Amino acid sequence: MTTRQSISLTSPNDEWLRMQIASEEYGSKSEVVNDLIRKVRKEQQEMEYIRSRLISAEQSGIVEQSRNKMLTKFKQRIRRDDV
């Protein structure tokens, strides 16, 4: 469902929106604003995921492995996940 809104923009922001439309990357100011909101929402979700992982890691306790051993395991996991 689409909700019609009215917002006020500063002159620089309005000019930037107009330039986005003039570049033909977007068809309207609404498309630009919706795309920006989607990007910020995705960024917030990613930050929340990282924050939750950091909290979980902090609560898991002290690691007994050496730094090099952990790095090797991380690299192996990345290679395995990229396959």
C-alpha positions in Angstrom: 0.0 0.0 0.0 1.3 3.5 -0.9 0.7 6.4 1.4 0.9 9.9 0.1 3.1 12.2 2.2 4.1 15.8 2.1 7.6 16.7 3.2 9.7 19.9 3.3 13.2 19.8 1.9 16.1 22.2 2.2 17.3 23.8 -1.0 20.5 21.7 -1.3 18.5 18.5 -0.7 15.8 19.4 -3.2 18.5 20.3 -5.8 20.2 16.9 -5.2 16.9 15.1 -5.7 16.4 17.0 -9.0 19.9 16.0 -10.1 19.1 12.4 -9.5 16.0 12.6 -11.7 17.9 14.6 -14.3 20.5 11.9 -14.5 17.6 9.5 -15.4 18.7 7.1 -12.6 15.3 7.7 -11.1 11.9 8.7 -12.5 10.7 10.8 -9.6 11.6 12.2 -6.2 9.5 9.5 -4.6 11.6 6.8 -6.2 14.8 8.5 -4.8 13.4 8.9 -1.3 12.1 5.3 -1.2 15.4 4.0 -2.4 17.2 6.0 0.3 14.9 4.7 3.0 15.4 1.1 1.8 19.2 1.5 2.0 19.0 3.0 5.5 16.7 0.3 6.7 19.1 -2.4 5.3 22.0 -0.7 6.9 20.2 -0.6 10.3 19.4 -4.3 10.0 23.1 -5.1 9.3 24.2 -2.9 12.2 21.7 -4.7 14.5 23.0 -8.1 13.4 26.6 -7.0 14.0 25.7 -5.6 17.4 23.9 -8.8 18.4 26.9 -10.9 17.3 29.3 -8.7 19.3 27.1 -9.0 22.4 27.0 -12.8 21.9 30.7 -12.9 21.5 31.3 -10.8 24.6 29.1 -13.1 26.6 30.7 -16.3 25.3 33.8 -15.8 27.5 37.6 -15.8 26.9 39.1 -17.7 24.0 42.1 -20.0 24.6 43.2 -20.1 20.9 46.1 -18.1 19.6 45.4 -15.2 17.3 47.0 -17.0 14.3 45.0 -20.2 14.9 41.7 -18.2 15.0 42.7 -16.3 11.8 43.4 -19.6 10.0 40.0 -21.0 11.1 38.2 -17.8 9.9 39.9 -18.0 6.5 38.9 -21.6 6.2 35.3 -20.8 7.0 35.3 -18.0 4.5 36.7 -20.2 1.8 34.1 -22.9 2.6 31.2 -20.4 2.6 32.3 -19.0 -0.7 32.1 -22.3 -2.5 
